[in-house]
Amino acid sequence: MSEHPTDRTGTIRLTVGQALVRFLAAQYSERDGVRQRLIPGTFGIFGHGNVAGLGQALLQNAIDPAEGEAPMPFYQARNEQNMVHTAVAYSRTKNRMQAMACTPSIGPGSTNMVTGAALATVDRIPVLLLPSDIFANRAVDPVLQQLEDERAMDVSVNDAFRPVSRYFDRIWRPEQLIPSALAAMRVLTDPAETGAVTICLPQDVQAEAYDWPLKFFRERTWHVARPVPEPAALDRAAQVIREARRPVVIAGGGVIYSEASAALTAFTDATGIPVLDTQAGKGALSADHPLCIGGVGATGNDAANQLAAEADVVIGVGTRYTDFTTSSHTAFRNPDVRFVNLNVKAFDAAKHSATMVVADARTGLEALQEALDGWTAPAEHGERARQLRAQWEELIAPCFAPHDQELPAQTEIFGALNELMGDEDIVINAAGSMPGDLQALWKARSPHQYHLEYGYSCMGYELPASLGAKMASPDSEVVAIIGDGTFQMAPQEIATIVAERVKVILVILQNHGWSSIGSLSESHGSQRFGTKYRMRDEDSGLLDGEKLPFDIAANIRSYGLEVQEVSDTEAFRAAYRRAETSELATAIVVNTDLYGPNPPGNGWWDVPVSETARLASTQEARIEYENDLMPQRHYL
């Protein structure tokens, strides 16, 4: 962190809300010589607790800024969870170099952000949350929506943020804001320890005046580090790799956030090591590269999973090895497999008893390539990787082709969309059956194109995320692929998209149910119970009657958005081309077949099946589960 050289002395009398807005507007981040506003704007929903505190401060900043006070743009959200998702998508698209702030009202408004906070921290994306809180002076006790705890008077519902925040504080007195705000900026710009940063603001404190030192509002630049590897650690890693006969690289999201795609490409070209990718890492190596084999793990492809099963050395770069990446610890089946993990976070670098290299992905890859100078993987290993990739592409060709069924499979739509979108456009998805199909099928030609939230896999993320991604990358076409189940959970930010005149394309796939969980239920002996959208049948008493008469297209039109409804792939292509030419947001509702075809499954995910049951379907699934469990092991 560095400070603007101008020295100022004295104080200025402001409320806590006014001081916080002024402070945030003067914060900058910098990496590789690129400097930008750290907090470029604030999303908010006002209610009691913030309307007269932070709300007044944002209003004053907008219409009557003080001399030397930078503007703080305000964006009106419709749902508190959604606005955190929007902020996360913005930061992710900016490779974590900027973070939006979010301010809600007290009580349910604030706790609505807890899910968004969990998502940000799980995915390690910076976002600044400013939940309103109870009265610090306790003169009004209990205040409306206050949680009363008989054991203590300093507990509020906002304590729910503690376990899902990377940094948490509550400002009981105005002067506490100074060290807390500075600490918050440090965490927002820490490449290893970032996530949700939560500063709770009691409603009386927000409006309380204090004489602030002018130095608090000085421009500050927070320099985002690129840690370099320790030479001894690099030597150990290089030694392990030099002994490998069948090595693979697992590229995770850290490669993209550190803007290390060029370094990964150079490393792959120099060493001949095939690259497999995670959901967050897809696009780190372009799909056009002959050694980009694609997604690995539970929703990966057969080529990548065969290479993972045979690998004697796995080089994890910027990955935290979720259960989907490791197929619940069944993916890497070589009994002598060893791991080399290059990660900016020591916690992740140490996983699977790895040889650790704690460093930025870009500087680490560059150093590792130099340490391996003159060494390449066996030529036959690279040739096998290319052959497996070609076989997989032949195997999945039917997923993109028309079938004799009445409605297209969602995989047909994905194939068309992959062809239609440009390299720098952005496709967004998060939950349901779609992430599995997309990881197996999508060919990401840039690190910018594939935006899958699969650390938390939060239904409802896609639509607000499209707003955040478009705000961060206005020249890209941003497409959110949304299931009908996800759409019903969180459509509210369509109103924000319309109000801000943001051009996004919403692709809603309607198959009248939760397709992903339905398939999981069926494969685990539970017969798709409770996963289809149906009326309750009077005879059976189950939800297996007629389809619900919900009209998604009409619902979207009620927000003022143009809607196109299609039922075949060619009609979808035409609708997408029309949406591209529009200056306003457009929705395309696609009626799809619930049952596929989907890419052939080849990975495994540990979802325990009932050990005892009267249903024959469950009994059969349990036998299969116990067989599938046999390869599972700790990587030691």
C-alpha positions as CSV (number, residue, x, y, z in Angstrom):
1,M,0.0,0.0,0.0
2,S,1.3,3.5,-0.9
3,E,-0.2,6.9,-0.2
4,H,-0.7,10.0,-2.3
5,P,2.3,12.3,-1.7
6,T,0.2,15.3,-0.8
7,D,0.3,15.9,3.0
8,R,-2.8,17.3,4.6
9,T,-3.4,18.1,8.3
10,G,-6.4,19.0,10.4
11,T,-9.8,17.4,10.8
12,I,-13.3,17.4,9.2
13,R,-16.6,16.8,10.9
14,L,-18.6,14.1,9.2
15,T,-20.9,11.3,10.1
16,V,-19.6,7.7,10.1
17,G,-21.6,7.1,6.9
18,Q,-20.2,10.2,5.2
19,A,-16.7,9.3,6.3
20,L,-16.9,5.8,5.0
21,V,-18.2,6.8,1.6
22,R,-15.4,9.4,1.3
23,F,-12.8,6.9,2.4
24,L,-13.9,4.2,0.0
25,A,-13.9,6.6,-2.9
26,A,-10.2,7.3,-2.3
27,Q,-9.0,3.7,-2.4
28,Y,-7.1,2.3,-5.4
29,S,-5.7,-1.1,-6.3
30,E,-2.6,-1.7,-8.5
31,R,-0.9,-4.7,-10.1
32,D,1.6,-4.7,-12.9
33,G,1.4,-0.9,-13.2
34,V,-2.4,-0.9,-13.7
35,R,-4.1,1.4,-11.2
36,Q,-7.9,1.6,-10.7
37,R,-10.6,2.4,-8.2
38,L,-10.8,-0.4,-5.6
39,I,-14.4,0.3,-4.8
40,P,-16.0,1.5,-8.0
41,G,-19.5,1.7,-6.7
42,T,-22.1,0.7,-4.1
43,F,-25.2,-1.5,-4.5
44,G,-27.9,-0.8,-2.0
45,I,-31.4,-1.5,-0.7
46,F,-32.5,1.1,1.8
47,G,-34.6,0.5,4.9
48,H,-34.5,1.4,8.6
49,G,-30.9,1.0,9.7
50,N,-29.2,2.5,6.6
51,V,-31.6,4.9,4.9
52,A,-30.7,7.9,7.1
53,G,-27.1,6.8,7.6
54,L,-25.2,5.4,4.6
55,G,-28.2,6.3,2.4
56,Q,-27.9,10.0,3.4
57,A,-24.1,9.8,2.8
58,L,-24.5,8.4,-0.7
59,L,-27.1,11.0,-1.6
60,Q,-24.9,13.8,-0.3
61,N,-22.0,12.4,-2.3
62,A,-24.1,12.3,-5.4
63,I,-25.7,15.8,-5.3
64,D,-23.5,17.9,-3.1
65,P,-19.9,16.4,-2.9
66,A,-17.4,18.2,-0.8
67,E,-14.3,19.7,-2.3
68,G,-11.8,16.9,-3.1
69,E,-14.5,14.2,-2.6
70,A,-14.6,11.6,-5.4
71,P,-18.0,10.3,-6.6
72,M,-19.3,7.0,-5.4
73,P,-21.8,5.6,-7.9
74,F,-24.9,4.1,-6.4
75,Y,-26.9,1.2,-7.9
76,Q,-30.3,0.3,-6.7
77,A,-30.8,-3.5,-6.3
78,R,-34.0,-5.5,-5.7
79,N,-32.8,-8.4,-3.6
80,E,-29.9,-8.4,-1.1
81,Q,-28.6,-11.8,-2.0
82,N,-28.7,-10.9,-5.6
83,M,-26.7,-7.7,-5.1
84,V,-23.9,-9.6,-3.5
85,H,-24.0,-12.0,-6.5
86,T,-23.8,-9.0,-8.8
87,A,-20.9,-7.6,-6.9
88,V,-19.1,-11.0,-7.0
89,A,-19.5,-11.3,-10.7
90,Y,-18.2,-7.8,-11.2
91,S,-15.1,-8.6,-9.2
92,R,-14.5,-11.9,-10.8
93,T,-14.7,-10.4,-14.2
94,K,-12.1,-7.8,-13.1
95,N,-9.8,-10.7,-11.9
96,R,-10.4,-9.6,-8.3
97,M,-8.8,-6.2,-8.8
98,Q,-12.0,-4.3,-7.8
99,A,-14.7,-5.0,-5.3
100,M,-18.2,-3.5,-5.0
101,A,-19.8,-2.5,-1.7
102,C,-23.2,-3.6,-0.7
103,T,-25.5,-1.8,1.9
104,P,-28.8,-3.3,3.1
105,S,-31.2,-2.4,5.9
106,I,-31.1,-4.0,9.4
107,G,-32.4,-7.5,10.2
108,P,-33.7,-9.6,7.2
109,G,-32.2,-7.2,4.7
110,S,-28.8,-7.7,6.1
111,T,-29.1,-11.5,6.7
112,N,-30.3,-11.9,3.2
113,M,-26.7,-11.3,2.2
114,V,-25.3,-14.2,4.2
115,T,-25.6,-16.7,1.3
116,G,-23.8,-14.2,-1.0
117,A,-21.1,-13.8,1.6
118,A,-20.6,-17.6,1.8
119,L,-20.4,-17.7,-2.0
120,A,-17.8,-14.9,-2.1
121,T,-15.6,-16.5,0.6
122,V,-15.9,-20.1,-0.8
123,D,-14.9,-18.8,-4.2
124,R,-12.3,-16.3,-2.8
125,I,-13.8,-13.3,-4.5
126,P,-13.6,-9.9,-2.8
127,V,-16.8,-8.1,-1.9
128,L,-17.4,-5.4,0.8
129,L,-20.6,-6.0,2.8
130,L,-21.9,-3.2,5.1
131,P,-24.9,-4.7,7.0
132,S,-26.9,-2.4,9.2
133,D,-27.0,-3.3,12.9
134,I,-28.7,-2.7,16.2
135,F,-28.3,0.5,18.3
136,A,-24.8,0.9,19.9
137,N,-26.2,3.1,22.6
138,R,-28.9,0.5,23.6
139,A,-31.3,3.3,24.3
140,V,-33.8,1.5,22.1
141,D,-33.8,-2.1,23.2
142,P,-35.0,-4.2,21.6
143,V,-35.2,-2.4,18.3
144,L,-37.4,-3.6,15.5
145,Q,-35.9,-6.9,14.1
146,Q,-33.4,-7.2,16.9
147,L,-32.3,-10.7,18.0
148,E,-32.3,-10.8,21.8
149,D,-29.7,-13.1,23.3
150,E,-30.1,-13.6,27.0
151,R,-26.3,-14.3,27.4
152,A,-25.0,-11.1,25.9
153,M,-26.1,-7.7,24.6
154,D,-23.4,-7.4,21.9
155,V,-24.9,-10.1,19.7
156,S,-27.1,-9.5,16.7
157,V,-28.2,-11.4,13.6
158,N,-25.2,-10.1,11.8
159,D,-23.0,-12.4,13.8
160,A,-24.2,-15.0,11.3
161,F,-21.6,-13.4,8.9
162,R,-18.6,-14.3,11.1
163,P,-18.0,-17.8,9.8
164,V,-18.6,-16.9,6.1
165,S,-16.5,-13.7,6.1
166,R,-12.8,-13.5,5.6
167,Y,-12.9,-10.3,7.8
168,F,-15.6,-9.3,10.2
169,D,-16.0,-6.2,12.5
170,R,-18.7,-4.1,14.1
171,I,-18.2,-0.4,14.6
172,W,-19.5,0.5,18.0
173,R,-17.7,3.9,18.1
174,P,-16.9,6.3,15.2
175,E,-13.1,6.2,15.7
176,Q,-13.1,2.4,15.4
177,L,-13.8,2.8,11.7
178,I,-10.3,4.0,10.9
179,P,-8.4,0.9,11.8
180,S,-11.2,-1.3,10.6
181,A,-11.6,0.3,7.2
182,L,-7.8,0.0,6.6
183,A,-7.8,-3.7,7.6
184,A,-10.8,-4.3,5.3
185,M,-8.9,-2.9,2.3
186,R,-5.9,-5.1,3.1
187,V,-8.1,-8.2,3.0
188,L,-9.9,-7.1,-0.2
189,T,-6.6,-6.9,-2.0
190,D,-4.9,-9.9,-0.5
191,P,-4.6,-12.6,-3.3
192,A,-4.6,-15.4,-0.8
193,E,-6.9,-14.4,2.0
194,T,-9.7,-12.5,0.2
195,G,-13.4,-13.1,0.2
196,A,-16.4,-11.4,1.9
197,V,-15.3,-8.5,4.1
198,T,-18.1,-7.5,6.5
199,I,-18.2,-4.3,8.5
200,C,-21.4,-4.1,10.6
201,L,-22.7,-0.5,11.1
202,P,-25.1,0.1,14.0
203,Q,-27.8,2.5,12.8
204,D,-27.1,5.2,15.4
205,V,-23.4,5.1,14.8
206,Q,-23.9,5.5,11.0
207,A,-25.5,8.9,11.7
208,E,-23.1,10.0,14.5
209,A,-20.7,12.8,13.8
210,Y,-17.0,12.7,14.5
211,D,-13.9,14.9,13.8
212,W,-12.0,12.8,11.3
213,P,-8.3,13.4,10.6
214,L,-8.0,14.5,6.9
215,K,-5.2,12.0,6.4
216,F,-7.9,9.2,6.7
217,F,-9.2,10.4,3.3
218,R,-5.9,10.6,1.5
219,E,-5.7,8.6,-1.7
220,R,-4.2,5.2,-1.0
221,T,-3.0,2.6,-3.5
222,W,-3.1,-1.0,-2.4
223,H,-0.5,-3.0,-4.3
224,V,-1.6,-6.5,-5.1
225,A,1.3,-8.8,-4.7
226,R,2.8,-11.4,-7.0
227,P,4.7,-13.7,-4.5
228,V,7.6,-15.4,-6.0
229,P,8.5,-19.0,-5.2
230,E,11.2,-19.9,-2.7
231,P,14.2,-21.3,-4.6
232,A,14.4,-24.5,-2.5
233,A,10.7,-25.2,-2.9
234,L,11.1,-24.7,-6.7
235,D,14.0,-27.1,-6.8
236,R,12.0,-29.8,-4.9
237,A,9.1,-29.3,-7.3
238,A,11.2,-29.5,-10.4
239,Q,12.9,-32.7,-9.2
240,V,9.5,-34.4,-8.7
241,I,8.4,-33.3,-12.2
242,R,11.6,-34.4,-13.9
243,E,11.0,-37.9,-12.6
244,A,7.5,-38.1,-14.1
245,R,6.5,-40.2,-17.0
246,R,2.8,-39.4,-17.2
247,P,2.4,-35.9,-15.6
248,V,-0.7,-33.7,-16.0
249,V,-1.4,-30.1,-15.0
250,I,-4.7,-29.2,-13.2
251,A,-5.4,-25.5,-14.0
252,G,-7.7,-23.8,-11.5
253,G,-9.2,-20.4,-11.1
254,G,-6.0,-19.0,-9.7
255,V,-4.5,-19.1,-13.2
256,I,-7.2,-16.8,-14.5
257,Y,-7.3,-14.4,-11.6
258,S,-3.5,-13.9,-11.7
259,E,-3.7,-13.4,-15.5
260,A,-1.3,-16.3,-16.0
261,S,-2.8,-17.8,-19.2
262,A,0.2,-16.8,-21.3
263,A,2.6,-18.3,-18.7
264,L,0.6,-21.5,-18.7
265,T,0.6,-21.7,-22.5
266,A,4.4,-21.2,-22.5
267,F,4.9,-23.8,-19.8
268,T,2.8,-26.3,-21.7
269,D,4.6,-25.6,-25.0
270,A,8.0,-26.0,-23.3
271,T,7.2,-29.2,-21.3
272,G,4.6,-31.0,-23.4
273,I,2.5,-31.7,-20.2
274,P,-1.3,-32.0,-20.9
275,V,-3.5,-29.5,-19.2
276,L,-6.8,-30.5,-17.5
277,D,-9.0,-27.8,-16.1
278,T,-11.5,-27.2,-13.3
279,Q,-14.8,-25.3,-13.6
280,A,-13.0,-22.1,-12.4
281,G,-10.0,-22.7,-14.6
282,K,-11.6,-23.5,-17.9
283,G,-10.2,-21.2,-20.6
284,A,-6.9,-20.7,-18.7
285,L,-5.4,-22.7,-21.7
286,S,-7.4,-22.1,-24.9
287,A,-9.5,-25.0,-26.1
288,D,-7.7,-24.6,-29.4
289,H,-4.4,-25.7,-27.9
290,P,-3.7,-29.4,-28.8
291,L,-2.7,-30.2,-25.1
292,C,-5.8,-28.6,-23.6
293,I,-7.7,-31.8,-22.7
294,G,-10.6,-30.1,-20.9
295,G,-12.6,-30.6,-17.7
296,V,-11.5,-33.2,-15.1
297,G,-13.4,-34.8,-12.3
298,A,-17.0,-35.7,-11.6
299,T,-18.4,-33.5,-14.5
300,G,-15.3,-33.7,-16.6
301,N,-14.6,-35.6,-19.9
302,D,-13.4,-39.1,-20.5
303,A,-10.1,-38.0,-21.9
304,A,-9.1,-35.8,-19.0
305,N,-10.3,-38.4,-16.5
306,Q,-8.3,-41.2,-18.1
307,L,-5.2,-39.1,-18.0
308,A,-5.9,-38.2,-14.4
309,A,-6.3,-41.9,-13.5
310,E,-2.9,-42.7,-15.0
311,A,-1.0,-39.7,-13.8
312,D,2.1,-40.3,-11.8
313,V,2.6,-36.6,-11.0
314,V,-0.3,-34.1,-10.8
315,I,0.7,-30.4,-10.9
316,G,-2.1,-28.4,-9.4
317,V,-1.9,-24.7,-10.3
318,G,-4.3,-22.3,-8.6
319,T,-6.8,-25.0,-7.7
320,R,-8.2,-26.0,-4.3
321,Y,-9.2,-29.5,-5.4
322,T,-12.9,-29.6,-4.7
323,D,-14.7,-32.9,-4.6
324,F,-15.8,-32.4,-8.2
325,T,-12.2,-32.0,-9.3
326,T,-11.0,-35.1,-7.5
327,S,-14.2,-37.1,-8.2
328,S,-14.6,-37.4,-4.5
329,H,-11.0,-38.8,-4.2
330,T,-11.4,-41.4,-6.9
331,A,-9.9,-39.5,-9.9
332,F,-6.2,-40.0,-9.4
333,R,-5.9,-43.8,-9.3
334,N,-2.2,-44.4,-9.8
335,P,-1.1,-45.8,-6.4
336,D,2.2,-44.0,-6.7
337,V,0.8,-40.6,-7.7
338,R,2.5,-37.5,-6.3
339,F,1.3,-34.0,-6.2
340,V,3.1,-30.7,-6.9
341,N,0.9,-27.8,-5.9
342,L,1.6,-24.2,-7.0
343,N,-0.8,-21.9,-5.2
344,V,-0.7,-18.4,-3.7
345,K,-2.4,-19.8,-0.6
346,A,-0.3,-22.3,1.5
347,F,-3.5,-24.0,2.7
348,D,-4.3,-25.1,-0.8
349,A,-0.6,-25.8,-1.8
350,A,-0.4,-28.3,1.0
351,K,-3.3,-30.5,0.0
352,H,-2.8,-34.1,-0.8
353,S,0.6,-34.2,0.9
354,A,2.0,-32.2,-2.1
355,T,5.4,-30.8,-2.8
356,M,4.4,-27.1,-2.1
357,V,5.3,-24.1,-4.1
358,V,3.6,-21.0,-2.5
359,A,3.6,-18.3,-5.2
360,D,1.5,-16.3,-7.6
361,A,0.4,-18.5,-10.5
362,R,2.1,-16.4,-13.1
363,T,5.5,-15.9,-11.4
364,G,5.4,-19.5,-10.2
365,L,4.8,-21.0,-13.7
366,E,7.5,-18.8,-15.2
367,A,10.0,-19.9,-12.5
368,L,9.0,-23.5,-12.8
369,Q,9.4,-23.5,-16.6
370,E,12.9,-22.1,-16.1
371,A,13.7,-24.7,-13.5
372,L,12.6,-27.4,-16.0
373,D,14.7,-26.0,-18.9
374,G,15.6,-28.8,-21.2
375,W,13.1,-31.3,-19.8
376,T,10.0,-32.4,-21.6
377,A,7.4,-35.1,-20.9
378,P,7.7,-38.3,-22.9
379,A,6.5,-37.7,-26.5
380,E,4.2,-40.8,-26.3
381,H,2.4,-39.3,-23.3
382,G,1.5,-36.1,-25.2
383,E,0.4,-38.2,-28.2
384,R,-1.8,-40.3,-26.0
385,A,-3.4,-37.2,-24.6
386,R,-4.2,-35.9,-28.1
387,Q,-5.6,-39.2,-29.2
388,L,-7.9,-39.4,-26.1
389,R,-9.1,-35.8,-26.8
390,A,-9.9,-36.7,-30.4
391,Q,-11.9,-39.8,-29.3
392,W,-13.8,-37.8,-26.8
393,E,-14.8,-35.2,-29.4
394,E,-16.1,-38.0,-31.6
395,L,-18.1,-39.5,-28.7
396,I,-19.9,-36.2,-27.8
397,A,-20.8,-35.2,-31.4
398,P,-24.3,-36.6,-31.0
399,C,-24.9,-34.2,-28.1
400,F,-24.9,-31.3,-30.6
401,A,-26.9,-33.0,-33.4
402,P,-30.7,-32.8,-33.8
403,H,-32.7,-35.8,-32.7
404,D,-36.1,-37.2,-33.5
405,Q,-37.5,-36.0,-30.1
406,E,-40.0,-33.1,-30.1
407,L,-37.8,-30.6,-28.2
408,P,-34.0,-30.0,-28.4
409,A,-31.7,-31.2,-25.6
410,Q,-30.0,-28.5,-23.7
411,T,-26.7,-29.8,-25.1
412,E,-27.8,-28.8,-28.6
413,I,-28.4,-25.3,-27.4
414,F,-25.0,-25.2,-25.7
415,G,-23.3,-26.3,-28.9
416,A,-25.0,-23.6,-30.9
417,L,-24.2,-21.0,-28.3
418,N,-20.5,-22.0,-28.2
419,E,-20.4,-21.4,-31.9
420,L,-22.3,-18.1,-31.8
421,M,-20.4,-16.4,-29.0
422,G,-17.1,-14.6,-29.6
423,D,-13.9,-15.3,-27.8
424,E,-14.2,-12.3,-25.5
425,D,-17.9,-12.8,-24.8
426,I,-18.9,-14.2,-21.4
427,V,-21.2,-17.2,-20.7
428,I,-22.5,-17.4,-17.1
429,N,-23.9,-20.4,-15.2
430,A,-23.9,-21.8,-11.7
431,A,-26.2,-24.7,-10.8
432,G,-28.3,-27.6,-12.0
433,S,-27.4,-30.1,-14.7
434,M,-25.9,-27.4,-16.9
435,P,-22.5,-27.0,-15.2
436,G,-21.8,-30.7,-15.8
437,D,-22.7,-30.5,-19.4
438,L,-20.8,-27.2,-19.9
439,Q,-17.6,-28.4,-18.3
440,A,-17.7,-31.5,-20.5
441,L,-18.7,-29.8,-23.7
442,W,-17.8,-26.1,-23.8
443,K,-14.7,-25.0,-25.6
444,A,-13.4,-21.8,-24.0
445,R,-11.1,-20.0,-26.3
446,S,-10.1,-17.3,-23.8
447,P,-9.8,-17.0,-20.0
448,H,-12.5,-14.3,-20.2
449,Q,-15.3,-16.4,-21.8
450,Y,-16.3,-19.1,-19.3
451,H,-17.8,-17.8,-16.0
452,L,-19.1,-20.7,-14.0
453,E,-19.8,-20.3,-10.3
454,Y,-19.2,-23.8,-9.1
455,G,-17.5,-23.4,-5.7
456,Y,-20.8,-22.7,-4.0
457,S,-23.0,-23.7,-7.1
458,C,-25.7,-21.2,-6.0
459,M,-29.0,-21.3,-7.7
460,G,-30.0,-17.8,-8.4
461,Y,-26.5,-16.6,-9.2
462,E,-26.7,-16.4,-13.0
463,L,-29.1,-13.6,-13.6
464,P,-27.7,-11.0,-11.2
465,A,-24.2,-12.2,-12.2
466,S,-24.9,-11.2,-15.8
467,L,-25.5,-7.6,-14.6
468,G,-22.2,-7.6,-12.7
469,A,-20.2,-9.1,-15.5
470,K,-21.6,-6.7,-18.1
471,M,-20.8,-3.7,-15.9
472,A,-17.2,-5.0,-15.6
473,S,-16.9,-5.8,-19.3
474,P,-19.2,-3.5,-21.3
475,D,-17.7,-4.5,-24.7
476,S,-18.5,-8.2,-24.2
477,E,-21.7,-9.9,-25.0
478,V,-22.8,-11.4,-21.7
479,V,-25.1,-14.4,-21.8
480,A,-26.6,-16.0,-18.6
481,I,-27.9,-19.5,-19.1
482,I,-30.6,-20.0,-16.5
483,G,-32.7,-23.1,-15.7
484,D,-36.4,-22.6,-15.0
485,G,-35.9,-23.6,-11.4
486,T,-33.1,-21.1,-10.9
487,F,-35.2,-18.4,-12.6
488,Q,-38.1,-18.8,-10.2
489,M,-35.7,-18.4,-7.3
490,A,-34.2,-15.0,-8.2
491,P,-35.7,-13.0,-11.2
492,Q,-35.7,-9.7,-9.3
493,E,-32.6,-8.1,-10.8
494,I,-34.3,-8.0,-14.2
495,A,-35.7,-4.8,-12.9
496,T,-32.2,-3.5,-12.2
497,I,-31.0,-4.5,-15.6
498,V,-33.9,-2.6,-17.2
499,A,-33.4,0.5,-14.9
500,E,-29.7,0.7,-15.7
501,R,-30.2,0.0,-19.4
502,V,-27.7,-2.8,-19.3
503,K,-27.5,-5.0,-22.4
504,V,-27.4,-8.7,-21.4
505,I,-28.9,-11.8,-23.0
506,L,-30.8,-14.2,-20.7
507,V,-31.2,-17.7,-22.0
508,I,-33.8,-19.5,-20.0
509,L,-34.0,-23.3,-20.5
510,Q,-37.4,-24.6,-19.5
511,N,-37.8,-28.3,-18.8
512,H,-40.4,-28.1,-16.1
513,G,-38.3,-29.3,-13.2
514,W,-35.0,-29.6,-11.5
515,S,-33.2,-31.7,-14.1
516,S,-29.9,-32.1,-12.3
517,I,-31.4,-33.3,-9.0
518,G,-33.9,-35.4,-10.8
519,S,-31.2,-37.3,-12.6
520,L,-29.2,-37.6,-9.3
521,S,-32.3,-38.8,-7.6
522,E,-33.1,-41.4,-10.2
523,S,-29.5,-42.7,-10.3
524,H,-29.5,-43.1,-6.5
525,G,-32.7,-45.0,-6.2
526,S,-35.1,-42.1,-5.3
527,Q,-37.0,-42.1,-8.6
528,R,-36.9,-38.3,-9.3
529,F,-39.2,-37.8,-6.3
530,G,-40.1,-34.1,-5.8
531,T,-38.0,-32.9,-8.7
532,K,-40.6,-32.1,-11.4
533,Y,-42.8,-29.1,-11.5
534,R,-46.2,-30.7,-11.3
535,M,-49.7,-30.1,-9.8
536,R,-50.6,-32.3,-6.8
537,D,-52.5,-35.4,-8.1
538,E,-55.7,-35.9,-6.1
539,D,-55.6,-39.7,-6.4
540,S,-51.9,-40.4,-5.6
541,G,-51.4,-37.4,-3.3
542,L,-48.1,-36.8,-5.0
543,L,-46.7,-34.0,-7.1
544,D,-47.1,-36.0,-10.3
545,G,-50.1,-34.4,-11.9
546,E,-50.3,-31.9,-14.7
547,K,-47.4,-29.4,-15.4
548,L,-47.6,-26.1,-13.6
549,P,-49.1,-23.4,-15.8
550,F,-46.3,-21.0,-15.1
551,D,-45.5,-18.7,-18.1
552,I,-41.9,-17.7,-17.9
553,A,-42.0,-15.6,-21.0
554,A,-45.0,-13.6,-19.7
555,N,-43.3,-13.1,-16.4
556,I,-40.2,-11.7,-18.0
557,R,-42.3,-9.4,-20.3
558,S,-43.9,-7.9,-17.2
559,Y,-40.5,-6.4,-16.3
560,G,-40.4,-4.6,-19.6
561,L,-37.9,-7.0,-21.4
562,E,-38.2,-8.2,-24.9
563,V,-38.7,-12.0,-24.9
564,Q,-38.3,-14.6,-27.7
565,E,-39.7,-18.1,-27.1
566,V,-38.3,-21.0,-29.2
567,S,-38.5,-24.7,-29.3
568,D,-35.8,-25.8,-31.8
569,T,-32.1,-25.1,-32.3
570,E,-32.3,-23.2,-35.5
571,A,-35.0,-20.9,-34.1
572,F,-32.6,-20.4,-31.1
573,R,-29.8,-19.4,-33.5
574,A,-32.0,-16.8,-35.2
575,A,-33.2,-15.5,-31.8
576,Y,-29.7,-15.1,-30.6
577,R,-28.6,-13.2,-33.7
578,R,-31.5,-10.8,-33.2
579,A,-30.6,-10.4,-29.5
580,E,-27.0,-9.6,-30.5
581,T,-28.1,-6.7,-32.6
582,S,-30.4,-5.2,-29.9
583,E,-29.2,-2.3,-27.8
584,L,-31.3,-3.5,-24.9
585,A,-31.4,-6.7,-22.8
586,T,-33.2,-9.6,-24.3
587,A,-34.5,-12.9,-23.0
588,I,-34.7,-16.1,-25.0
589,V,-36.9,-18.8,-23.5
590,V,-36.0,-22.3,-24.9
591,N,-38.3,-25.3,-24.3
592,T,-36.0,-28.3,-23.9
593,D,-36.2,-32.0,-23.4
594,L,-35.7,-33.1,-19.8
595,Y,-33.8,-36.2,-20.6
596,G,-31.0,-35.1,-22.9
597,P,-29.0,-36.5,-24.6
598,N,-26.1,-35.6,-22.3
599,P,-22.4,-36.3,-22.4
600,P,-21.6,-39.8,-21.2
601,G,-20.7,-39.8,-17.5
602,N,-17.3,-41.0,-16.6
603,G,-16.5,-39.4,-13.3
604,W,-18.0,-40.1,-9.9
605,W,-19.4,-38.0,-7.1
606,D,-19.9,-39.3,-3.5
607,V,-23.6,-39.0,-2.7
608,P,-24.4,-41.7,-0.1
609,V,-27.4,-43.9,-0.8
610,S,-29.6,-45.2,2.1
611,E,-27.9,-48.2,3.6
612,T,-31.3,-49.9,4.3
613,A,-34.5,-49.4,2.3
614,R,-37.7,-51.2,1.3
615,L,-37.6,-49.7,-2.2
616,A,-36.0,-52.0,-4.8
617,S,-34.6,-49.0,-6.7
618,T,-32.8,-47.9,-3.5
619,Q,-31.5,-51.3,-2.8
620,E,-30.0,-51.6,-6.3
621,A,-28.5,-48.1,-6.0
622,R,-26.9,-49.0,-2.7
623,I,-25.1,-52.0,-4.3
624,E,-23.8,-49.8,-7.1
625,Y,-22.8,-47.1,-4.6
626,E,-20.7,-49.5,-2.6
627,N,-18.9,-50.7,-5.7
628,D,-18.2,-47.1,-6.8
629,L,-16.8,-46.3,-3.4
630,M,-14.1,-48.9,-3.6
631,P,-11.5,-46.7,-5.4
632,Q,-11.9,-43.8,-2.9
633,R,-8.8,-43.1,-0.9
634,H,-6.8,-40.3,0.8
635,Y,-4.0,-39.0,-1.3
636,L,-1.0,-39.5,1.0
